[in-house]
Amino acid sequence: MKYYSLNYNSQDVSFLYAVRKGLAPDRGLYFPSDIKKLPNTFFKNIHNLSDHEIAFQVIHQFVGGDIPDSRLNKIIEETLSFDFPIVPITDSIATLELFQGPTLAFKDVGARFMARCLAYANEVEKKEKLTILVATSGDTGGAVADGFYKVDGINVVILYPKGKVSQIQEKQLTTLGENIKAIEVDGVFDDCQDMVKSAFIDNDLIQNVALTSANSINIARWLSQMFYYFIAYKNRLHPEKKLVVSVPSGNFGNLCAGLVAKKMGLPIDQFIASTNINDTVPDYLNSGTYTPKKSKATLSNAMDVGDPSNFIRIQKLFNNDFFKLKKILKGYHYTDTETKKAIKEIHEVSGYIADPHGAVGYLGLRDFLKNTTDDYQGLFLETAHPIKFVDTVEATLKTTVEIPKRLESILDREKTSIPISRYDELKSFLLKR
Ligand SMILES: *Cc1c(COP(=O)(O)O)cnc(C)c1O
């Protein structure tokens, strides 16, 4: 499989090359040259397949010969080392829990898959050590740190805003050690992001350090998120009904992966783009005009994105045909007040404790179902464990959220971080290594 740049001004490349690079030289996102449908027998037979077998068949065409089958199998086994349970909320609504991974973030799957593909690329190509540079507002950093921990040939440098991430999130970034370095920036998330952007265009750095990113622009992170949708289809509670999936979205990597799954023949009838007040995509789906906006801070902060990177991939999947896209994708957006009300509503009807991101997904699904007469089975994706947003959840429900066992140990570990306040401090740190 070849990948081309969506800026159409770079050479086509292989899977592993695109994974190492992240972005194409013309700053465009990589896109697969072909997306083949899976055979009908695969979908008929899906109940007899394990999650690993499903994932292998789903990703195989995209990795296309770059990684031998036996190794790809091993990578998938290590990536999917936890479950994706479906929990019913009402008769027509259930949630698909994507947060059962080691850092309680749905980003665990993408980060683990990407890390293992890169480790393989390093083994065969014997290139120089790679440095992964990421800015995090909280959730991405933990998943990337854990996913790349002790992976050969890769150093990870994570920038986070001092005092702006939760205690658990900070511990996840700063207590691993080994090849993971946490940089504590005296500023806000945008300052971290700006420093990372400066580094990627800094010629001194480009010539001396092999830098790459680990966000959902990377094809290994983006495409592996397809696994959720196929596994959800296998485990769906009402096989006789049409399926609609609501995806709480920020940078739109996850939803875009779901749309690739549909293109491969997965029978999901409708997708819903559920956002907080950062409503660029729902706004586009209503008006037909795409207007990027400045991001605004909300309770569901992992979705505070005003100009989603993956939107261009979504458009490409539909060949820029607005009406085709609108048939399959509906958009809804919600305020923080509505989000908190939804957390209460979910808890009242089912006893389930949702986090603010999942609650936004629930709202989009609920409102879609209100406006249709068709008989649907609805799934909303629960992208984070409520403990990660414990202040909001506990204040809204007046109840306590238990800390999962696997997080308790992290709270006693010692924090190690490198405090900086200016870009040149980051630069000299990267050059020294
Ligand atoms: C990253 C994230 C999202 C948004 O996912 P995208 O693929 O960027 O749309 C939603 N919820 C949580 C908890 C996240 O960490």
The ligand as an ORCA input file, in Angstrom:
! r2SCAN-3c Opt
* xyz 0 1
  C      -8.405     12.668     22.204
  C      -9.718     12.488     22.870
  C     -10.937     12.711     22.195
  C     -10.993     13.205     20.765
  O     -10.546     12.270     19.838
  P     -10.189     12.752     18.332
  O      -9.754     11.538     17.644
  O      -9.113     13.783     18.477
  O     -11.448     13.347     17.775
  C     -12.127     12.468     22.868
  N     -12.127     12.090     24.161
  C     -10.994     11.889     24.851
  C     -11.074     11.494     26.272
  C      -9.751     12.079     24.231
  O      -8.632     11.895     24.933
*
